[in-house]
Amino acid sequence: MQQFTKEDLHKLKTLCHIECTPEEEERLLRNMQSILEYIEKLHEVNTELTMGRHNPLEGPTNVMGEDIPEEPLERDIFLSNAPSQVGGMVKIPPVM
């Protein structure tokens, strides 16, 4: 099993730009070691009978219909679908 050493902790502290008291360092060492032990347990789990998880990069890449230009709606038809209108424009609630 991999050990999280004081050297590893000092490298991590340098990369993260953090300072620790000696007590905090000891606590961090214990916590990081427990995390590594937990990860090691996860590696032992038998996953041969589980189904593969879905990968969003596989499968169809474009499920949208083709963009076909059409004549625009007439203003009266468009405005008839709006809940409210003022001066031939759609009225919306204030944004701010």
Backbone as CSV, one residue per row, in Angstrom:
resi,resn,N_x,N_y,N_z,CA_x,CA_y,CA_z,C_x,C_y,C_z
1,MET,0.842,-1.171,0.000,0.000,0.000,0.000,0.893,1.242,0.000
2,GLN,0.449,2.248,-0.722,1.204,3.488,-0.815,1.061,4.292,0.473
3,GLN,2.156,4.890,0.898,2.173,5.708,2.108,2.245,7.186,1.722
4,PHE,1.545,8.006,2.486,1.630,9.454,2.314,2.653,9.944,3.327
5,THR,3.800,10.398,2.845,4.922,10.739,3.718,4.963,12.232,4.022
6,LYS,5.843,12.590,4.953,6.031,14.010,5.262,6.566,14.757,4.045
7,GLU,7.376,14.090,3.243,7.880,14.724,2.021,6.728,15.025,1.065
8,ASP,5.786,14.076,0.957,4.603,14.308,0.115,3.810,15.503,0.629
9,LEU,3.674,15.576,1.941,2.929,16.681,2.541,3.629,18.011,2.264
10,HIS,4.933,18.052,2.368,5.660,19.295,2.103,5.532,19.710,0.638
11,LYS,5.548,18.738,-0.276,5.333,19.053,-1.699,3.931,19.623,-1.901
12,LEU,2.946,18.993,-1.256,1.565,19.446,-1.377,1.400,20.848,-0.802
13,LYS,2.005,21.093,0.340,1.938,22.426,0.947,2.551,23.477,0.031
14,THR,3.663,23.123,-0.606,4.312,24.064,-1.521,3.420,24.341,-2.726
15,LEU,2.843,23.298,-3.300,1.970,23.472,-4.468,0.725,24.281,-4.138
16,CYS,0.188,24.073,-2.931,-1.050,24.755,-2.533,-0.791,26.102,-1.866
17,HIS,0.473,26.407,-1.617,0.838,27.655,-0.944,0.135,27.787,0.403
18,ILE,0.253,26.746,1.230,-0.348,26.791,2.560,0.728,26.569,3.616
19,GLU,0.458,27.089,4.791,1.325,26.890,5.953,0.532,26.120,6.995
20,CYS,1.216,25.263,7.744,0.553,24.446,8.761,1.397,24.429,10.028
21,THR,0.706,24.318,11.139,1.405,24.085,12.398,1.806,22.612,12.428
22,PRO,2.727,22.230,13.295,3.094,20.806,13.388,1.896,19.911,13.721
23,GLU,0.967,20.418,14.541,-0.232,19.628,14.867,-1.108,19.438,13.630
24,GLU,-1.252,20.505,12.852,-2.048,20.401,11.624,-1.383,19.454,10.624
25,GLU,-0.061,19.488,10.574,0.649,18.573,9.672,0.386,17.125,10.045
26,GLU,0.429,16.823,11.341,0.164,15.447,11.784,-1.256,15.028,11.424
27,ARG,-2.207,15.933,11.642,-3.602,15.624,11.306,-3.760,15.427,9.798
28,LEU,-3.116,16.280,9.010,-3.177,16.131,7.551,-2.558,14.819,7.093
29,LEU,-1.434,14.454,7.699,-0.802,13.176,7.345,-1.749,12.011,7.608
30,ARG,-2.385,12.022,8.777,-3.331,10.937,9.103,-4.510,10.933,8.130
31,ASN,-5.055,12.118,7.851,-6.210,12.200,6.942,-5.851,11.742,5.530
32,MET,-4.714,12.185,5.037,-4.310,11.783,3.691,-4.043,10.284,3.626
33,GLN,-3.457,9.734,4.680,-3.213,8.294,4.709,-4.532,7.531,4.709
34,SER,-5.540,8.030,5.466,-6.850,7.347,5.450,-7.493,7.407,4.080
35,ILE,-7.316,8.532,3.396,-7.869,8.653,2.043,-7.205,7.637,1.118
36,LEU,-5.891,7.522,1.203,-5.186,6.537,0.369,-5.627,5.113,0.690
37,GLU,-5.850,4.814,1.970,-6.317,3.479,2.351,-7.708,3.215,1.784
38,TYR,-8.571,4.222,1.816,-9.915,4.070,1.265,-9.848,3.829,-0.243
39,ILE,-9.008,4.572,-0.924,-8.855,4.383,-2.371,-8.338,2.983,-2.666
40,GLU,-7.427,2.502,-1.837,-6.902,1.145,-2.009,-8.026,0.116,-1.877
41,LYS,-8.941,0.337,-0.924,-10.086,-0.571,-0.773,-10.967,-0.536,-2.017
42,LEU,-11.136,0.645,-2.587,-11.958,0.752,-3.797,-11.348,-0.035,-4.950
43,HIS,-10.033,-0.095,-5.009,-9.368,-0.865,-6.071,-9.623,-2.365,-5.916
44,GLU,-9.947,-2.802,-4.711,-10.182,-4.224,-4.467,-11.597,-4.664,-4.846
45,VAL,-12.496,-3.724,-5.081,-13.885,-4.053,-5.397,-13.958,-4.726,-6.762
46,ASN,-14.673,-5.853,-6.814,-14.839,-6.578,-8.067,-15.932,-5.895,-8.892
47,THR,-15.563,-5.371,-10.030,-16.522,-4.678,-10.892,-16.739,-5.400,-12.217
48,GLU,-16.323,-6.663,-12.295,-16.440,-7.391,-13.559,-17.887,-7.577,-13.998
49,LEU,-18.801,-7.731,-13.058,-20.191,-7.996,-13.417,-21.029,-6.729,-13.518
50,THR,-20.433,-5.573,-13.332,-21.199,-4.335,-13.423,-21.217,-3.846,-14.856
51,MET,-22.278,-3.143,-15.184,-22.388,-2.589,-16.527,-21.503,-1.354,-16.618
52,GLY,-20.958,-1.131,-17.795,-20.151,0.066,-18.002,-21.009,1.306,-17.857
53,ARG,-20.410,2.359,-17.374,-21.180,3.589,-17.225,-21.258,4.313,-18.554
54,HIS,-22.244,5.159,-18.673,-22.478,5.886,-19.913,-21.380,6.920,-20.129
55,ASN,-20.845,6.950,-21.322,-19.851,7.946,-21.688,-20.519,8.942,-22.628
56,PRO,-20.624,10.214,-22.231,-21.317,11.185,-23.082,-20.613,11.432,-24.410
57,LEU,-19.359,11.021,-24.528,-18.641,11.235,-25.781,-18.923,10.148,-26.803
58,GLU,-19.621,9.091,-26.381,-19.973,8.022,-27.307,-21.408,8.218,-27.778
59,GLY,-21.743,7.609,-28.874,-23.112,7.658,-29.355,-23.325,8.797,-30.335
60,PRO,-24.602,9.111,-30.582,-24.901,10.145,-31.575,-24.315,11.490,-31.154
61,THR,-23.772,12.187,-32.125,-23.170,13.476,-31.803,-24.101,14.636,-32.108
62,ASN,-25.042,14.471,-33.020,-25.957,15.551,-33.354,-27.353,14.968,-33.483
63,VAL,-28.204,15.256,-32.536,-29.548,14.690,-32.546,-30.584,15.731,-32.950
64,MET,-30.126,16.889,-33.399,-31.059,17.934,-33.799,-31.428,17.761,-35.267
65,GLY,-32.608,18.233,-35.612,-33.037,18.172,-36.995,-32.264,19.164,-37.857
66,GLU,-32.354,18.982,-39.138,-31.662,19.872,-40.051,-32.318,21.246,-40.019
67,ASP,-31.503,22.281,-40.100,-31.990,23.653,-40.068,-32.475,24.038,-41.464
68,ILE,-33.796,24.154,-41.618,-34.381,24.460,-42.922,-34.985,25.858,-42.863
69,PRO,-34.503,26.789,-43.690,-35.055,28.148,-43.658,-36.510,28.155,-44.110
70,GLU,-37.312,28.951,-43.421,-38.728,29.102,-43.767,-39.067,30.581,-43.763
71,GLU,-40.226,30.891,-44.279,-40.703,32.269,-44.253,-40.970,32.667,-42.800
72,PRO,-40.601,33.878,-42.399,-40.864,34.299,-41.017,-42.363,34.460,-40.767
73,LEU,-42.742,34.355,-39.492,-44.143,34.556,-39.126,-44.535,36.004,-39.366
74,GLU,-45.784,36.195,-39.728,-46.272,37.563,-39.851,-46.381,38.152,-38.453
75,ARG,-46.158,39.462,-38.359,-46.156,40.132,-37.061,-47.450,39.881,-36.293
76,ASP,-48.585,39.942,-36.950,-49.866,39.754,-36.257,-49.975,38.348,-35.672
77,ILE,-49.535,37.346,-36.429,-49.589,35.964,-35.936,-48.642,35.805,-34.749
78,PHE,-47.429,36.374,-34.870,-46.458,36.286,-33.785,-46.999,36.955,-32.525
79,LEU,-47.530,38.154,-32.667,-48.025,38.885,-31.496,-49.272,38.246,-30.901
80,SER,-50.021,37.488,-31.704,-51.214,36.828,-31.157,-50.829,35.746,-30.155
81,ASN,-49.597,35.245,-30.219,-49.125,34.238,-29.270,-48.515,34.849,-28.009
82,ALA,-48.274,36.150,-28.012,-47.657,36.808,-26.857,-48.713,37.065,-25.785
83,PRO,-48.370,36.862,-24.502,-49.342,37.111,-23.439,-49.726,38.581,-23.333
84,SER,-48.801,39.495,-23.622,-49.154,40.921,-23.642,-48.247,41.633,-24.634
85,GLN,-48.751,42.753,-25.149,-48.007,43.493,-26.155,-48.276,44.982,-25.998
86,VAL,-47.312,45.777,-26.450,-47.447,47.231,-26.413,-46.847,47.777,-27.699
87,GLY,-47.621,48.522,-28.438,-47.118,49.174,-29.646,-46.538,48.221,-30.673
88,GLY,-47.124,47.045,-30.825,-46.645,46.087,-31.815,-45.405,45.323,-31.370
89,MET,-45.092,45.375,-30.063,-43.941,44.636,-29.530,-44.397,43.793,-28.346
90,VAL,-43.669,42.706,-28.082,-43.981,41.834,-26.953,-43.569,42.541,-25.670
91,LYS,-44.484,42.583,-24.699,-44.188,43.198,-23.404,-43.754,42.091,-22.446
92,ILE,-42.598,42.323,-21.797,-42.099,41.348,-20.829,-41.982,42.013,-19.468
93,PRO,-41.943,41.218,-18.391,-41.760,41.807,-17.066,-40.377,42.454,-16.964
94,PRO,-40.244,43.451,-16.091,-38.931,44.083,-15.924,-37.885,43.051,-15.512
95,VAL,-36.691,43.186,-16.065,-35.622,42.242,-15.772,-34.883,42.641,-14.507
96,MET,-34.706,43.901,-14.280,-33.982,44.353,-13.079,-34.889,45.115,-12.159
